[in-house]
Amino acid sequence: MTPAEDSACCPSERKTDWLLLICGSIVALGYAAHLAIAPGVLPDKIWQFSQAIFEFLNIMWWGLALGIIFVGILNRVPRELVMGVLGRKDGLGGILRATGAGLLLDLCSHGILLVGMKLYERGASLGQTMAFLIASPWNSISLTIILVALVGIKWTLTFIALSGVIAIASGMIFEKLVAGGTLPGNTHRVQMGKPVEFWKELKSQVSGIQWSPSLLWNILVEGFAESRMILRWVFLGIVLAGLIRVSMSSDTFSAYFGPTLFGLAMTLIATTIIEVCSEGSSPIAADLLTRAAAPGNAFTFLMAGAATDYTEIMGLKERTGSWKIAFFLPLVTVPQVLLLGYILNMMG
Protein backbone atom coordinates (compact mmCIF):
# COMPACT_ATOMS: atom_id res chain seq x y z
CA MET A 1 0.00 0.00 0.00
CA THR A 2 1.36 3.38 -1.00
CA PRO A 3 1.21 6.41 1.30
CA ALA A 4 -1.55 7.83 -0.86
CA GLU A 5 -3.65 4.77 -0.23
CA ASP A 6 -3.14 4.99 3.53
CA SER A 7 -6.36 6.92 4.05
CA ALA A 8 -8.74 7.35 6.92
CA CYS A 9 -10.83 4.64 5.35
CA CYS A 10 -8.01 2.15 5.01
CA PRO A 11 -5.73 2.57 8.03
CA SER A 12 -2.01 1.93 7.99
CA GLU A 13 -0.81 -1.27 9.61
CA ARG A 14 1.84 0.79 11.41
CA LYS A 15 -0.70 2.83 13.34
CA THR A 16 -3.25 1.92 15.99
CA ASP A 17 -6.68 1.81 14.38
CA TRP A 18 -8.55 3.70 17.08
CA LEU A 19 -11.89 3.54 15.29
CA LEU A 20 -11.70 -0.26 15.09
CA LEU A 21 -10.43 -0.54 18.65
CA ILE A 22 -13.08 1.74 20.20
CA CYS A 23 -16.08 0.57 18.17
CA GLY A 24 -15.01 -3.08 18.41
CA SER A 25 -14.69 -2.77 22.19
CA ILE A 26 -18.13 -1.14 22.49
CA VAL A 27 -19.69 -3.89 20.40
CA ALA A 28 -17.92 -6.65 22.37
CA LEU A 29 -18.89 -5.13 25.74
CA GLY A 30 -22.47 -4.60 24.61
CA TYR A 31 -22.82 -8.18 23.42
CA ALA A 32 -21.20 -9.59 26.58
CA ALA A 33 -23.38 -7.40 28.81
CA HIS A 34 -26.55 -8.71 27.18
CA LEU A 35 -25.36 -12.29 27.71
CA ALA A 36 -24.09 -11.97 31.26
CA ILE A 37 -26.29 -9.35 32.94
CA ALA A 38 -29.93 -9.90 33.79
CA PRO A 39 -32.60 -7.42 32.63
CA GLY A 40 -33.24 -4.64 35.11
CA VAL A 41 -29.67 -4.47 36.42
CA LEU A 42 -28.45 -1.95 33.86
CA PRO A 43 -30.23 1.36 33.13
CA ASP A 44 -32.94 0.93 30.50
CA LYS A 45 -31.13 2.86 27.74
CA ILE A 46 -27.89 0.90 28.19
CA TRP A 47 -29.82 -2.38 28.22
CA GLN A 48 -31.64 -1.41 25.00
CA PHE A 49 -28.32 -0.49 23.42
CA SER A 50 -26.75 -3.84 24.37
CA GLN A 51 -29.84 -5.64 23.11
CA ALA A 52 -29.56 -3.88 19.72
CA ILE A 53 -25.89 -4.91 19.43
CA PHE A 54 -26.80 -8.48 20.45
CA GLU A 55 -29.51 -8.68 17.78
CA PHE A 56 -27.35 -7.19 15.01
CA LEU A 57 -24.41 -9.53 15.65
CA ASN A 58 -26.65 -12.60 15.88
CA ILE A 59 -28.08 -11.72 12.48
CA MET A 60 -24.87 -10.83 10.66
CA TRP A 61 -22.12 -12.98 12.22
CA TRP A 62 -22.13 -15.52 9.41
CA GLY A 63 -22.03 -12.74 6.81
CA LEU A 64 -18.99 -11.25 8.52
CA ALA A 65 -17.29 -14.66 8.66
CA LEU A 66 -17.88 -15.42 4.97
CA GLY A 67 -16.90 -11.86 4.09
CA ILE A 68 -13.53 -12.31 5.78
CA ILE A 69 -12.95 -15.52 3.79
CA PHE A 70 -13.80 -13.82 0.49
CA VAL A 71 -11.55 -10.88 1.31
CA GLY A 72 -8.70 -13.37 1.81
CA ILE A 73 -9.42 -14.95 -1.57
CA LEU A 74 -9.80 -11.67 -3.45
CA ASN A 75 -6.62 -10.37 -1.84
CA ARG A 76 -4.76 -12.86 -4.03
CA VAL A 77 -6.44 -11.70 -7.24
CA PRO A 78 -4.17 -9.22 -9.09
CA ARG A 79 -5.81 -5.81 -9.26
CA GLU A 80 -4.64 -5.50 -12.86
CA LEU A 81 -6.88 -8.47 -13.70
CA VAL A 82 -9.91 -6.60 -12.41
CA MET A 83 -8.84 -3.39 -14.14
CA GLY A 84 -8.46 -5.40 -17.33
CA VAL A 85 -12.22 -5.90 -17.41
CA LEU A 86 -12.57 -2.33 -18.68
CA GLY A 87 -10.85 -2.96 -22.00
CA ARG A 88 -10.89 -0.24 -24.66
CA LYS A 89 -14.55 -0.12 -25.68
CA ASP A 90 -16.38 3.19 -25.53
CA GLY A 91 -20.13 3.53 -25.28
CA LEU A 92 -22.44 1.04 -23.62
CA GLY A 93 -19.98 -1.85 -23.90
CA GLY A 94 -17.31 0.05 -21.97
CA ILE A 95 -19.82 1.20 -19.36
CA LEU A 96 -21.03 -2.36 -18.80
CA ARG A 97 -17.46 -3.58 -18.39
CA ALA A 98 -16.65 -0.77 -15.95
CA THR A 99 -19.74 -1.61 -13.89
CA GLY A 100 -18.68 -5.26 -13.81
CA ALA A 101 -15.19 -4.28 -12.67
CA GLY A 102 -16.70 -2.19 -9.89
CA LEU A 103 -18.70 -5.15 -8.64
CA LEU A 104 -15.59 -7.36 -8.51
CA LEU A 105 -13.33 -5.19 -6.37
CA ASP A 106 -13.65 -5.70 -2.60
CA LEU A 107 -12.87 -2.23 -1.23
CA CYS A 108 -14.62 0.39 0.88
CA SER A 109 -16.05 3.51 -0.77
CA HIS A 110 -12.93 5.60 -0.09
CA GLY A 111 -10.61 2.81 -1.17
CA ILE A 112 -12.56 2.37 -4.39
CA LEU A 113 -12.09 6.10 -5.10
CA LEU A 114 -8.31 5.61 -5.16
CA VAL A 115 -8.66 2.74 -7.64
CA GLY A 116 -11.18 4.66 -9.74
CA MET A 117 -8.84 7.63 -10.02
CA LYS A 118 -6.01 5.30 -11.01
CA LEU A 119 -8.23 3.92 -13.77
CA TYR A 120 -8.90 7.49 -14.92
CA GLU A 121 -5.16 8.18 -15.00
CA ARG A 122 -4.65 5.03 -17.06
CA GLY A 123 -7.11 6.21 -19.68
CA ALA A 124 -10.60 5.07 -18.68
CA SER A 125 -13.26 7.42 -20.04
CA LEU A 126 -15.16 9.70 -17.66
CA GLY A 127 -18.28 7.60 -18.18
CA GLN A 128 -16.41 4.39 -17.34
CA THR A 129 -14.85 5.98 -14.26
CA MET A 130 -18.21 7.18 -12.96
CA ALA A 131 -19.91 3.85 -13.62
CA PHE A 132 -17.09 2.12 -11.76
CA LEU A 133 -17.34 4.47 -8.76
CA ILE A 134 -21.14 4.32 -8.55
CA ALA A 135 -21.32 0.52 -8.83
CA SER A 136 -18.58 -0.20 -6.32
CA PRO A 137 -19.08 1.27 -2.82
CA TRP A 138 -21.27 -1.36 -1.13
CA ASN A 139 -21.42 -4.02 -3.84
CA SER A 140 -18.23 -5.86 -2.87
CA ILE A 141 -18.64 -9.60 -2.33
CA SER A 142 -17.94 -9.40 1.40
CA LEU A 143 -20.35 -6.53 1.99
CA THR A 144 -23.01 -8.17 -0.17
CA ILE A 145 -22.89 -11.24 2.07
CA ILE A 146 -23.27 -9.02 5.15
CA LEU A 147 -26.24 -7.28 3.52
CA VAL A 148 -27.87 -10.64 2.74
CA ALA A 149 -27.59 -11.51 6.43
CA LEU A 150 -29.23 -8.22 7.41
CA VAL A 151 -32.04 -7.76 4.88
CA GLY A 152 -32.32 -11.07 3.01
CA ILE A 153 -31.42 -12.25 -0.47
CA LYS A 154 -34.45 -10.69 -2.21
CA TRP A 155 -33.75 -7.11 -1.15
CA THR A 156 -30.00 -7.48 -1.54
CA LEU A 157 -30.34 -8.64 -5.16
CA THR A 158 -32.88 -5.88 -5.80
CA PHE A 159 -30.53 -3.22 -4.45
CA ILE A 160 -27.59 -4.61 -6.45
CA ALA A 161 -29.61 -4.69 -9.68
CA LEU A 162 -30.86 -1.12 -9.19
CA SER A 163 -27.41 0.17 -8.28
CA GLY A 164 -26.17 -1.39 -11.51
CA VAL A 165 -28.95 0.37 -13.42
CA ILE A 166 -27.92 3.72 -11.90
CA ALA A 167 -24.23 3.06 -12.61
CA ILE A 168 -24.90 2.22 -16.26
CA ALA A 169 -27.35 5.09 -16.79
CA SER A 170 -25.01 7.59 -15.10
CA GLY A 171 -22.03 6.34 -17.11
CA MET A 172 -23.93 6.88 -20.35
CA ILE A 173 -25.07 10.34 -19.20
CA PHE A 174 -21.49 11.35 -18.46
CA GLU A 175 -20.39 10.04 -21.87
CA LYS A 176 -23.07 12.22 -23.50
CA LEU A 177 -22.05 15.24 -21.41
CA VAL A 178 -18.44 14.81 -22.57
CA ALA A 179 -19.48 14.30 -26.19
CA GLY A 180 -21.61 17.44 -26.04
CA GLY A 181 -18.82 19.52 -24.56
CA THR A 182 -20.56 20.14 -21.23
CA LEU A 183 -17.82 18.27 -19.36
CA PRO A 184 -14.14 17.84 -20.29
CA GLY A 185 -12.95 14.46 -21.51
CA ASN A 186 -10.09 12.44 -20.08
CA THR A 187 -6.77 13.80 -21.32
CA HIS A 188 -5.10 10.51 -20.31
CA ARG A 189 -7.20 8.56 -22.82
CA VAL A 190 -4.32 8.11 -25.28
CA GLN A 191 -2.10 6.59 -22.57
CA MET A 192 -4.03 3.34 -22.20
CA GLY A 193 -1.72 0.37 -22.27
CA LYS A 194 -2.36 -3.07 -23.71
CA PRO A 195 -5.64 -4.43 -22.28
CA VAL A 196 -5.59 -7.63 -20.26
CA GLU A 197 -7.31 -10.65 -21.84
CA PHE A 198 -9.55 -11.22 -18.84
CA TRP A 199 -10.72 -14.83 -19.24
CA LYS A 200 -7.34 -16.05 -20.46
CA GLU A 201 -5.58 -14.36 -17.53
CA LEU A 202 -8.19 -15.61 -15.04
CA LYS A 203 -7.77 -19.19 -16.27
CA SER A 204 -4.01 -18.85 -15.97
CA GLN A 205 -4.27 -17.53 -12.40
CA VAL A 206 -6.63 -20.32 -11.28
CA SER A 207 -4.61 -23.11 -12.89
CA GLY A 208 -1.48 -21.84 -11.13
CA ILE A 209 -2.94 -22.25 -7.63
CA GLN A 210 -1.40 -25.06 -5.58
CA TRP A 211 -4.02 -25.91 -2.98
CA SER A 212 -2.78 -26.96 0.45
CA PRO A 213 -3.79 -26.62 4.14
CA SER A 214 -1.18 -23.89 4.58
CA LEU A 215 -2.65 -21.93 1.65
CA LEU A 216 -6.13 -22.11 3.16
CA TRP A 217 -4.76 -21.01 6.54
CA ASN A 218 -2.93 -18.09 4.91
CA ILE A 219 -6.13 -17.07 3.13
CA LEU A 220 -7.97 -16.96 6.48
CA VAL A 221 -5.17 -15.01 8.17
CA GLU A 222 -4.88 -12.54 5.30
CA GLY A 223 -8.67 -12.23 5.10
CA PHE A 224 -8.90 -11.28 8.75
CA ALA A 225 -6.01 -8.81 8.46
CA GLU A 226 -7.39 -7.19 5.32
CA SER A 227 -10.92 -7.06 6.78
CA ARG A 228 -9.98 -4.36 9.26
CA MET A 229 -11.23 -1.70 6.89
CA ILE A 230 -14.55 -3.56 6.68
CA LEU A 231 -14.87 -4.42 10.38
CA ARG A 232 -14.08 -0.91 11.62
CA TRP A 233 -16.97 0.56 9.64
CA VAL A 234 -19.35 -2.33 10.30
CA PHE A 235 -18.77 -1.92 14.05
CA LEU A 236 -19.27 1.85 13.77
CA GLY A 237 -22.49 1.21 11.86
CA ILE A 238 -23.70 -1.18 14.58
CA VAL A 239 -22.92 1.41 17.27
CA LEU A 240 -24.76 4.15 15.35
CA ALA A 241 -27.74 1.88 14.66
CA GLY A 242 -27.84 0.96 18.35
CA LEU A 243 -27.82 4.63 19.34
CA ILE A 244 -30.63 5.35 16.87
CA ARG A 245 -32.71 2.55 18.41
CA VAL A 246 -32.11 3.92 21.90
CA SER A 247 -32.87 7.52 20.99
CA MET A 248 -35.91 6.88 18.76
CA SER A 249 -38.86 4.62 19.44
CA SER A 250 -40.21 2.52 16.58
CA ASP A 251 -43.13 4.94 16.13
CA THR A 252 -40.86 8.00 16.05
CA PHE A 253 -38.39 6.27 13.72
CA SER A 254 -41.20 5.32 11.34
CA ALA A 255 -42.63 8.85 11.49
CA TYR A 256 -39.33 10.45 10.49
CA PHE A 257 -37.93 7.77 8.16
CA GLY A 258 -41.02 5.90 6.99
CA PRO A 259 -41.97 5.16 3.34
CA THR A 260 -43.16 8.70 2.60
CA LEU A 261 -41.74 11.61 0.64
CA PHE A 262 -40.86 13.25 3.95
CA GLY A 263 -39.13 10.08 5.15
CA LEU A 264 -37.22 9.82 1.87
CA ALA A 265 -36.09 13.45 2.17
CA MET A 266 -35.03 12.92 5.79
CA THR A 267 -33.05 9.85 4.74
CA LEU A 268 -31.23 11.84 2.05
CA ILE A 269 -30.36 14.55 4.58
CA ALA A 270 -29.17 11.96 7.10
CA THR A 271 -26.97 10.06 4.66
CA THR A 272 -25.46 13.33 3.40
CA ILE A 273 -24.58 14.46 6.92
CA ILE A 274 -23.43 11.13 8.38
CA GLU A 275 -19.89 10.47 7.13
CA VAL A 276 -19.87 6.66 7.34
CA CYS A 277 -18.00 4.41 4.95
CA SER A 278 -20.08 1.98 2.88
CA GLU A 279 -19.72 -0.92 5.31
CA GLY A 280 -21.05 1.16 8.19
CA SER A 281 -24.17 2.13 6.25
CA SER A 282 -25.47 -1.45 6.09
CA PRO A 283 -26.81 -1.82 9.69
CA ILE A 284 -28.55 1.56 9.46
CA ALA A 285 -30.03 0.69 6.06
CA ALA A 286 -31.26 -2.61 7.51
CA ASP A 287 -33.12 -0.73 10.26
CA LEU A 288 -34.70 1.55 7.66
CA LEU A 289 -36.00 -1.52 5.86
CA THR A 290 -37.10 -3.59 8.87
CA ARG A 291 -38.11 -1.06 11.54
CA ALA A 292 -39.33 1.78 9.30
CA ALA A 293 -40.69 -0.58 6.58
CA ALA A 294 -39.09 1.68 3.96
CA PRO A 295 -37.01 -0.32 1.42
CA GLY A 296 -36.64 2.75 -0.76
CA ASN A 297 -35.12 4.69 2.12
CA ALA A 298 -32.69 1.84 2.78
CA PHE A 299 -31.62 1.89 -0.87
CA THR A 300 -31.31 5.69 -0.77
CA PHE A 301 -29.16 5.56 2.36
CA LEU A 302 -26.81 3.07 0.71
CA MET A 303 -26.53 4.78 -2.67
CA ALA A 304 -26.80 8.49 -1.90
CA GLY A 305 -24.28 8.25 0.93
CA ALA A 306 -21.49 7.56 -1.55
CA ALA A 307 -22.80 9.99 -4.19
CA THR A 308 -22.86 12.91 -1.73
CA ASP A 309 -19.64 11.98 0.08
CA TYR A 310 -17.45 15.10 0.21
CA THR A 311 -14.31 12.90 0.10
CA GLU A 312 -15.41 11.45 -3.22
CA ILE A 313 -16.40 14.86 -4.59
CA MET A 314 -13.08 16.45 -3.58
CA GLY A 315 -11.14 13.42 -4.85
CA LEU A 316 -12.77 13.78 -8.26
CA LYS A 317 -12.00 17.48 -8.35
CA GLU A 318 -8.34 16.97 -7.43
CA ARG A 319 -7.73 14.16 -9.92
CA THR A 320 -9.75 15.49 -12.88
CA GLY A 321 -9.03 19.17 -12.20
CA SER A 322 -12.69 20.03 -12.77
CA TRP A 323 -15.25 21.27 -10.23
CA LYS A 324 -17.97 20.63 -12.81
CA ILE A 325 -17.14 16.92 -13.00
CA ALA A 326 -17.07 16.67 -9.20
CA PHE A 327 -20.45 18.32 -8.68
CA PHE A 328 -22.08 16.48 -11.56
CA LEU A 329 -21.64 13.23 -9.61
CA PRO A 330 -24.47 14.03 -7.13
CA LEU A 331 -26.41 16.04 -9.74
CA VAL A 332 -26.63 13.01 -12.04
CA THR A 333 -26.99 10.21 -9.50
CA VAL A 334 -29.10 11.55 -6.61
CA PRO A 335 -32.28 12.21 -8.68
CA GLN A 336 -32.10 8.63 -9.99
CA VAL A 337 -31.61 7.28 -6.46
CA LEU A 338 -34.59 9.26 -5.12
CA LEU A 339 -36.83 8.17 -8.00
CA LEU A 340 -36.01 4.48 -7.51
CA GLY A 341 -36.26 4.89 -3.74
CA TYR A 342 -39.75 6.34 -4.11
CA ILE A 343 -40.82 3.49 -6.43
CA LEU A 344 -39.43 0.89 -3.97
CA ASN A 345 -41.37 2.47 -1.12
CA MET A 346 -44.58 2.41 -3.15
CA MET A 347 -44.03 -1.25 -4.14
CA GLY A 348 -42.73 -2.36 -0.72
C-alpha positions as CSV (number, residue, x, y, z in Angstrom):
1,M,0.0,0.0,0.0
2,T,1.4,3.4,-1.0
3,P,1.2,6.4,1.3
4,A,-1.6,7.8,-0.9
5,E,-3.7,4.8,-0.2
6,D,-3.1,5.0,3.5
7,S,-6.4,6.9,4.0
8,A,-8.7,7.4,6.9
9,C,-10.8,4.6,5.4
10,C,-8.0,2.1,5.0
11,P,-5.7,2.6,8.0
12,S,-2.0,1.9,8.0
13,E,-0.8,-1.3,9.6
14,R,1.8,0.8,11.4
15,K,-0.7,2.8,13.3
16,T,-3.2,1.9,16.0
17,D,-6.7,1.8,14.4
18,W,-8.5,3.7,17.1
19,L,-11.9,3.5,15.3
20,L,-11.7,-0.3,15.1
21,L,-10.4,-0.5,18.7
22,I,-13.1,1.7,20.2
23,C,-16.1,0.6,18.2
24,G,-15.0,-3.1,18.4
25,S,-14.7,-2.8,22.2
26,I,-18.1,-1.1,22.5
27,V,-19.7,-3.9,20.4
28,A,-17.9,-6.7,22.4
29,L,-18.9,-5.1,25.7
30,G,-22.5,-4.6,24.6
31,Y,-22.8,-8.2,23.4
32,A,-21.2,-9.6,26.6
33,A,-23.4,-7.4,28.8
34,H,-26.5,-8.7,27.2
35,L,-25.4,-12.3,27.7
36,A,-24.1,-12.0,31.3
37,I,-26.3,-9.3,32.9
38,A,-29.9,-9.9,33.8
39,P,-32.6,-7.4,32.6
40,G,-33.2,-4.6,35.1
41,V,-29.7,-4.5,36.4
42,L,-28.4,-2.0,33.9
43,P,-30.2,1.4,33.1
44,D,-32.9,0.9,30.5
45,K,-31.1,2.9,27.7
46,I,-27.9,0.9,28.2
47,W,-29.8,-2.4,28.2
48,Q,-31.6,-1.4,25.0
49,F,-28.3,-0.5,23.4
50,S,-26.7,-3.8,24.4
51,Q,-29.8,-5.6,23.1
52,A,-29.6,-3.9,19.7
53,I,-25.9,-4.9,19.4
54,F,-26.8,-8.5,20.4
55,E,-29.5,-8.7,17.8
56,F,-27.4,-7.2,15.0
57,L,-24.4,-9.5,15.7
58,N,-26.6,-12.6,15.9
59,I,-28.1,-11.7,12.5
60,M,-24.9,-10.8,10.7
61,W,-22.1,-13.0,12.2
62,W,-22.1,-15.5,9.4
63,G,-22.0,-12.7,6.8
64,L,-19.0,-11.3,8.5
65,A,-17.3,-14.7,8.7
66,L,-17.9,-15.4,5.0
67,G,-16.9,-11.9,4.1
68,I,-13.5,-12.3,5.8
69,I,-12.9,-15.5,3.8
70,F,-13.8,-13.8,0.5
71,V,-11.5,-10.9,1.3
72,G,-8.7,-13.4,1.8
73,I,-9.4,-15.0,-1.6
74,L,-9.8,-11.7,-3.5
75,N,-6.6,-10.4,-1.8
76,R,-4.8,-12.9,-4.0
77,V,-6.4,-11.7,-7.2
78,P,-4.2,-9.2,-9.1
79,R,-5.8,-5.8,-9.3
80,E,-4.6,-5.5,-12.9
81,L,-6.9,-8.5,-13.7
82,V,-9.9,-6.6,-12.4
83,M,-8.8,-3.4,-14.1
84,G,-8.5,-5.4,-17.3
85,V,-12.2,-5.9,-17.4
86,L,-12.6,-2.3,-18.7
87,G,-10.8,-3.0,-22.0
88,R,-10.9,-0.2,-24.7
89,K,-14.6,-0.1,-25.7
90,D,-16.4,3.2,-25.5
91,G,-20.1,3.5,-25.3
92,L,-22.4,1.0,-23.6
93,G,-20.0,-1.9,-23.9
94,G,-17.3,0.0,-22.0
95,I,-19.8,1.2,-19.4
96,L,-21.0,-2.4,-18.8
97,R,-17.5,-3.6,-18.4
98,A,-16.6,-0.8,-15.9
99,T,-19.7,-1.6,-13.9
100,G,-18.7,-5.3,-13.8
101,A,-15.2,-4.3,-12.7
102,G,-16.7,-2.2,-9.9
103,L,-18.7,-5.1,-8.6
104,L,-15.6,-7.4,-8.5
105,L,-13.3,-5.2,-6.4
106,D,-13.6,-5.7,-2.6
107,L,-12.9,-2.2,-1.2
108,C,-14.6,0.4,0.9
109,S,-16.0,3.5,-0.8
110,H,-12.9,5.6,-0.1
111,G,-10.6,2.8,-1.2
112,I,-12.6,2.4,-4.4
113,L,-12.1,6.1,-5.1
114,L,-8.3,5.6,-5.2
115,V,-8.7,2.7,-7.6
116,G,-11.2,4.7,-9.7
117,M,-8.8,7.6,-10.0
118,K,-6.0,5.3,-11.0
119,L,-8.2,3.9,-13.8
120,Y,-8.9,7.5,-14.9
121,E,-5.2,8.2,-15.0
122,R,-4.6,5.0,-17.1
123,G,-7.1,6.2,-19.7
124,A,-10.6,5.1,-18.7
125,S,-13.3,7.4,-20.0
126,L,-15.2,9.7,-17.7
127,G,-18.3,7.6,-18.2
128,Q,-16.4,4.4,-17.3
129,T,-14.9,6.0,-14.3
130,M,-18.2,7.2,-13.0
131,A,-19.9,3.8,-13.6
132,F,-17.1,2.1,-11.8
133,L,-17.3,4.5,-8.8
134,I,-21.1,4.3,-8.6
135,A,-21.3,0.5,-8.8
136,S,-18.6,-0.2,-6.3
137,P,-19.1,1.3,-2.8
138,W,-21.3,-1.4,-1.1
139,N,-21.4,-4.0,-3.8
140,S,-18.2,-5.9,-2.9
141,I,-18.6,-9.6,-2.3
142,S,-17.9,-9.4,1.4
143,L,-20.3,-6.5,2.0
144,T,-23.0,-8.2,-0.2
145,I,-22.9,-11.2,2.1
146,I,-23.3,-9.0,5.2
147,L,-26.2,-7.3,3.5
148,V,-27.9,-10.6,2.7
149,A,-27.6,-11.5,6.4
150,L,-29.2,-8.2,7.4
151,V,-32.0,-7.8,4.9
152,G,-32.3,-11.1,3.0
153,I,-31.4,-12.3,-0.5
154,K,-34.4,-10.7,-2.2
155,W,-33.8,-7.1,-1.2
156,T,-30.0,-7.5,-1.5
157,L,-30.3,-8.6,-5.2
158,T,-32.9,-5.9,-5.8
159,F,-30.5,-3.2,-4.4
160,I,-27.6,-4.6,-6.4
161,A,-29.6,-4.7,-9.7
162,L,-30.9,-1.1,-9.2
163,S,-27.4,0.2,-8.3
164,G,-26.2,-1.4,-11.5
165,V,-28.9,0.4,-13.4
166,I,-27.9,3.7,-11.9
167,A,-24.2,3.1,-12.6
168,I,-24.9,2.2,-16.3
169,A,-27.4,5.1,-16.8
170,S,-25.0,7.6,-15.1
171,G,-22.0,6.3,-17.1
172,M,-23.9,6.9,-20.3
173,I,-25.1,10.3,-19.2
174,F,-21.5,11.4,-18.5
175,E,-20.4,10.0,-21.9
176,K,-23.1,12.2,-23.5
177,L,-22.0,15.2,-21.4
178,V,-18.4,14.8,-22.6
179,A,-19.5,14.3,-26.2
180,G,-21.6,17.4,-26.0
181,G,-18.8,19.5,-24.6
182,T,-20.6,20.1,-21.2
183,L,-17.8,18.3,-19.4
184,P,-14.1,17.8,-20.3
185,G,-12.9,14.5,-21.5
186,N,-10.1,12.4,-20.1
187,T,-6.8,13.8,-21.3
188,H,-5.1,10.5,-20.3
189,R,-7.2,8.6,-22.8
190,V,-4.3,8.1,-25.3
191,Q,-2.1,6.6,-22.6
192,M,-4.0,3.3,-22.2
193,G,-1.7,0.4,-22.3
194,K,-2.4,-3.1,-23.7
195,P,-5.6,-4.4,-22.3
196,V,-5.6,-7.6,-20.3
197,E,-7.3,-10.6,-21.8
198,F,-9.6,-11.2,-18.8
199,W,-10.7,-14.8,-19.2
200,K,-7.3,-16.1,-20.5
201,E,-5.6,-14.4,-17.5
202,L,-8.2,-15.6,-15.0
203,K,-7.8,-19.2,-16.3
204,S,-4.0,-18.8,-16.0
205,Q,-4.3,-17.5,-12.4
206,V,-6.6,-20.3,-11.3
207,S,-4.6,-23.1,-12.9
208,G,-1.5,-21.8,-11.1
209,I,-2.9,-22.2,-7.6
210,Q,-1.4,-25.1,-5.6
211,W,-4.0,-25.9,-3.0
212,S,-2.8,-27.0,0.5
213,P,-3.8,-26.6,4.1
214,S,-1.2,-23.9,4.6
215,L,-2.6,-21.9,1.6
216,L,-6.1,-22.1,3.2
217,W,-4.8,-21.0,6.5
218,N,-2.9,-18.1,4.9
219,I,-6.1,-17.1,3.1
220,L,-8.0,-17.0,6.5
221,V,-5.2,-15.0,8.2
222,E,-4.9,-12.5,5.3
223,G,-8.7,-12.2,5.1
224,F,-8.9,-11.3,8.8
225,A,-6.0,-8.8,8.5
226,E,-7.4,-7.2,5.3
227,S,-10.9,-7.1,6.8
228,R,-10.0,-4.4,9.3
229,M,-11.2,-1.7,6.9
230,I,-14.6,-3.6,6.7
231,L,-14.9,-4.4,10.4
232,R,-14.1,-0.9,11.6
233,W,-17.0,0.6,9.6
234,V,-19.3,-2.3,10.3
235,F,-18.8,-1.9,14.0
236,L,-19.3,1.8,13.8
237,G,-22.5,1.2,11.9
238,I,-23.7,-1.2,14.6
239,V,-22.9,1.4,17.3
240,L,-24.8,4.2,15.4
241,A,-27.7,1.9,14.7
242,G,-27.8,1.0,18.3
243,L,-27.8,4.6,19.3
244,I,-30.6,5.3,16.9
245,R,-32.7,2.6,18.4
246,V,-32.1,3.9,21.9
247,S,-32.9,7.5,21.0
248,M,-35.9,6.9,18.8
249,S,-38.9,4.6,19.4
250,S,-40.2,2.5,16.6
251,D,-43.1,4.9,16.1
252,T,-40.9,8.0,16.1
253,F,-38.4,6.3,13.7
254,S,-41.2,5.3,11.3
255,A,-42.6,8.8,11.5
256,Y,-39.3,10.5,10.5
257,F,-37.9,7.8,8.2
258,G,-41.0,5.9,7.0
259,P,-42.0,5.2,3.3
260,T,-43.2,8.7,2.6
261,L,-41.7,11.6,0.6
262,F,-40.9,13.3,4.0
263,G,-39.1,10.1,5.1
264,L,-37.2,9.8,1.9
265,A,-36.1,13.4,2.2
266,M,-35.0,12.9,5.8
267,T,-33.0,9.8,4.7
268,L,-31.2,11.8,2.0
269,I,-30.4,14.6,4.6
270,A,-29.2,12.0,7.1
271,T,-27.0,10.1,4.7
272,T,-25.5,13.3,3.4
273,I,-24.6,14.5,6.9
274,I,-23.4,11.1,8.4
275,E,-19.9,10.5,7.1
276,V,-19.9,6.7,7.3
277,C,-18.0,4.4,4.9
278,S,-20.1,2.0,2.9
279,E,-19.7,-0.9,5.3
280,G,-21.1,1.2,8.2
281,S,-24.2,2.1,6.3
282,S,-25.5,-1.4,6.1
283,P,-26.8,-1.8,9.7
284,I,-28.6,1.6,9.5
285,A,-30.0,0.7,6.1
286,A,-31.3,-2.6,7.5
287,D,-33.1,-0.7,10.3
288,L,-34.7,1.6,7.7
289,L,-36.0,-1.5,5.9
290,T,-37.1,-3.6,8.9
291,R,-38.1,-1.1,11.5
292,A,-39.3,1.8,9.3
293,A,-40.7,-0.6,6.6
294,A,-39.1,1.7,4.0
295,P,-37.0,-0.3,1.4
296,G,-36.6,2.8,-0.8
297,N,-35.1,4.7,2.1
298,A,-32.7,1.8,2.8
299,F,-31.6,1.9,-0.9
300,T,-31.3,5.7,-0.8
301,F,-29.2,5.6,2.4
302,L,-26.8,3.1,0.7
303,M,-26.5,4.8,-2.7
304,A,-26.8,8.5,-1.9
305,G,-24.3,8.3,0.9
306,A,-21.5,7.6,-1.6
307,A,-22.8,10.0,-4.2
308,T,-22.9,12.9,-1.7
309,D,-19.6,12.0,0.1
310,Y,-17.4,15.1,0.2
311,T,-14.3,12.9,0.1
312,E,-15.4,11.5,-3.2
313,I,-16.4,14.9,-4.6
314,M,-13.1,16.5,-3.6
315,G,-11.1,13.4,-4.9
316,L,-12.8,13.8,-8.3
317,K,-12.0,17.5,-8.3
318,E,-8.3,17.0,-7.4
319,R,-7.7,14.2,-9.9
320,T,-9.8,15.5,-12.9
321,G,-9.0,19.2,-12.2
322,S,-12.7,20.0,-12.8
323,W,-15.2,21.3,-10.2
324,K,-18.0,20.6,-12.8
325,I,-17.1,16.9,-13.0
326,A,-17.1,16.7,-9.2
327,F,-20.5,18.3,-8.7
328,F,-22.1,16.5,-11.6
329,L,-21.6,13.2,-9.6
330,P,-24.5,14.0,-7.1
331,L,-26.4,16.0,-9.7
332,V,-26.6,13.0,-12.0
333,T,-27.0,10.2,-9.5
334,V,-29.1,11.6,-6.6
335,P,-32.3,12.2,-8.7
336,Q,-32.1,8.6,-10.0
337,V,-31.6,7.3,-6.5
338,L,-34.6,9.3,-5.1
339,L,-36.8,8.2,-8.0
340,L,-36.0,4.5,-7.5
341,G,-36.3,4.9,-3.7
342,Y,-39.8,6.3,-4.1
343,I,-40.8,3.5,-6.4
344,L,-39.4,0.9,-4.0
345,N,-41.4,2.5,-1.1
346,M,-44.6,2.4,-3.2
347,M,-44.0,-1.2,-4.1
348,G,-42.7,-2.4,-0.7
